[in-house]
Amino acid sequence: MSTLATLAVLALAALHAYILVLEMFLWTTPRARAAFGTSAEFAAETKALAANQGLYNGFLAAGLVWGAVASDPVGFQVSVFFLVCVAIAGIYGAATASRKIIFVQTVPALIALALVLLVR
């Protein structure tokens, strides 16, 4: 993969690591509540659910890092797989939770995917 594609994949991994932290550890804080548009009551009631969701974001981050650091062809294949997973998760999240997810998750994943595929 090119340096630019690798950096894009790693940036998306960092975003998902940040989402993991927000969902698993900071869910009830004002910062996370503002990011996700939740009330204190809702955050308290859904803390375990959010932690589970955060864990999945951690798996996405781990897969993206794996794809970025592995040598090709494995690095390319893993990057494509996890970028597609992120894009699909973003589409589902936008359809079911908040439309802004399409811009936070899907668009960056598709840009990174395009960069990965362009250098192939």
Summary of the structure (lengths in Angstrom):
residues: 120
radius of gyration: 14.9
end to end distance: 7.3
largest distance: 48.3
contacts: 387
relative contact order: 0.17
helix: 82%
strand: 0%
